[in-house]
Amino acid sequence: MCKETATLAMTPSLVSIIIPIYNVESYLRECLDSILAQTYKNLEVILIDDGSTDSSGAIAKEYASKDIRIHYFYQENQGAGSARNKGLEKANGEWVLFFDSDDFMRADSIALLAERARTTNAQITIAASNALHQTKIIPMPKWLQFKFIPNKTTFNYKDMPKHIFGFCVGWAWDKLYRRDFLLTHNLSFQNLPSTNDLSFTFTSLILADTITCLDTVLFTHRINVPTSLESTRDKTPLSFIEAIRLWKENLIRAGVYAEVKESYINWSFDFAMWYLESLNSTQAKDRVFVALRKTLKELDITIASMRYFRSEKNYKRFLYLRYIPLRLHKYNPTHNADIKSLWKYFFRIRLFKKQNIVRLFGITLYQSSNEGGGHIM
């Protein structure tokens, strides 16, 4: 082997890190500093400024001017899905990581991911992560559940059809992808205000022949950030239904739906309930409640599919959505699919040291304070 050929053989593969940016001036420097500190140096960092109105664009340009590996692009605000797609078009790496601009990684993250991907020839490499709430680091073992993963170096959906959508989360930022795998299958992100990566991520899991996982925490993901997509769902609360709908269509198109149906139903319904309960406004919750009642059958969540539910809580939630009309649901003080809360509103007897209350059909018949006597309402 000639000297030039040997040098090329030892050159580590180029890794493209694609980062959509929108109004993250408070976190962007920490994100980019963690990337520039990587021990793996053969990187290209593609920053897509999605029409930021704060100083995020200026910060991104500053970093691009100081490091030739960083490339800055601007687009009018179209959403994170569009920004990720544009980044993939610009990418040249053998491997691609779609990272979030308010997260950060440890210094050897790319080195460990790339080494595992190279030695296993995996099309998708997934790492464990922690959450960061304000200044508190929170372990999140549910984000990558090894109890569902086969004891193999690489695996695919055929090894775990009942858990292929439950062992990890439907986001892209903790996964390293072979770029040619994404291009071959024409995988792209939906142009949705939120949940734009769900269909991309879960469709990729059933198309990949080789998936591997690292039981090492490499990334730190901020949660409850006021400016993040996760915290602005109330404005467009129905986006997740479009994501689930396309995901199901992709499974059918790939000819695998029957094999993974149990996993699809459990994850999609659990996600829908989490989405409903995590919304802040009553109006948004009611919109989701109505929309879910209309689309449950379309999403294949029916009486017949109840046999797939692994959770008694979800079984009861489904019955609530199926049989409780909106006019009755509006009396539920939590505005969640919770029959206990609704029942307590209509029929309630509370006997405490300081207060007693009797309620029937939502009407308070008797209420008293033990300090000042009682009265009929």
VENVENBEL-V293699 format. One line per field, one symbol per residue. ss: DSSP state (h for helix, s for strand, l for the rest). phi: phi as a letter, one per 30 degrees, with the letter a starting at -180 (. if undefined). A space follows every 50 residues. Layout:
ss->???
phi->???
This chain:
ss->llhhhhhhhhllllsssssssllllllhhhhhhhhhllllllssssssss lllllhhhhhhhhhhhlllssssssllllhhhhhhhhhhhllllssssss lllsslllhhhhhhhhhhhhlllssssssssssllsssslhhhslhhhll llllslhhhllllllllsllllllsssshhhhhhlllllllllllllhhh hhhhhhhlllssssssssssssllllllhhhlhhhhllhhhhhhhhhhhh hhhlllhhhhhhhhhhhhhhhhhhhhhhlllhhhhhhhhhhhhhhlllll lllhhhhhlllhhhhhhhhhhhhllhhhhlllllllllhhhhhhhhssss slllssssssllssssssslllssssl
phi->.dedddddddddddccccbdbahbedbdddddddddddddcdbbccccdc idccdedddddedddcbddcbcbcbdebjddddddddddddbddbbbccc dccbbddceddddddddddchddbbccdbccbchccdbdbdddacddcdd dbdbbbeddaddbdccdbcdbcdcbccdddddddchdbddccdahdcdde dddddccddbbbbcdbdcbbcdbhdecdddcbdedbdcedddddddeded ddddiceddceddedddddddddddedddcddddddddedddedcedddi cbeddddddccdddedddedddccddddedddddhcdbddddddddbbbb bbdcabbbbbhicddbbbcddbicadc
